[in-house]
Amino acid sequence: MTDIPKCPKCSGEYTYFDGMLYVCPDCAHEFSADDAVEEVADVAKDSNGAELFDGDAVTVIKDLKVKGSSMVIKRGTKVKSIRLTENPEEVDCKIDGSSIVLKTCFLKK
């Protein structure tokens, strides 16, 4: 079995070799074997695709229920000075004095 690399853009598994380049059928990204070796650094992005950094202020775009609590984070709540975590899909923040981890898909810059 041949060792075909995953797509560096979308991490798709169904890439194929088309003569000179590898092609991803999921996102139509074409890349060479050298490009596949270079890892794309994971960066935290909000729901609109804007890159997030430590200390940014974001807004919640959907009402969120907090697990293990009766607390609800309402849509439009502004969260100041977020902290990035090791997982690019999560950020750490404080809301009403409680430290909470939020998914970046529910935030906008």
HUJOVEN-V836183 format. One record per residue. N is the residue number from 1. SS is DSSP state (alpha for helix, beta for strand, coil for the rest). BURIAL is 1 if it has 9 or more other C-alpha atoms within 8 Angstrom, else 0. Layout:
N SS BURIAL
N SS BURIAL
This chain:
1 coil 0
2 coil 0
3 coil 0
4 coil 0
5 coil 0
6 coil 1
7 coil 1
8 coil 1
9 coil 0
10 coil 0
11 coil 0
12 coil 1
13 coil 0
14 coil 0
15 coil 1
16 beta 0
17 beta 1
18 beta 0
19 coil 0
20 coil 0
21 beta 1
22 beta 1
23 beta 1
24 coil 1
25 coil 0
26 coil 0
27 coil 0
28 coil 0
29 coil 1
30 beta 0
31 beta 1
32 coil 1
33 alpha 1
34 alpha 0
35 alpha 0
36 alpha 1
37 alpha 0
38 coil 0
39 coil 0
40 coil 0
41 coil 0
42 coil 0
43 coil 0
44 coil 1
45 beta 1
46 coil 1
47 coil 1
48 coil 0
49 coil 0
50 coil 1
51 beta 0
52 coil 1
53 coil 1
54 coil 0
55 coil 0
56 coil 1
57 coil 1
58 beta 1
59 beta 1
60 beta 1
61 coil 1
62 coil 0
63 coil 1
64 beta 0
65 beta 0
66 coil 1
67 coil 0
68 coil 0
69 coil 0
70 coil 0
71 coil 0
72 beta 0
73 beta 1
74 coil 1
75 coil 1
76 coil 0
77 coil 0
78 beta 0
79 beta 1
80 coil 1
81 coil 1
82 coil 1
83 beta 1
84 beta 1
85 coil 0
86 coil 0
87 coil 0
88 coil 1
89 coil 1
90 beta 1
91 beta 1
92 beta 1
93 beta 1
94 beta 1
95 beta 0
96 coil 0
97 coil 0
98 beta 0
99 beta 0
100 beta 0
101 beta 0
102 beta 1
103 beta 1
104 alpha 1
105 alpha 0
106 alpha 1
107 beta 1
108 beta 1
109 coil 1
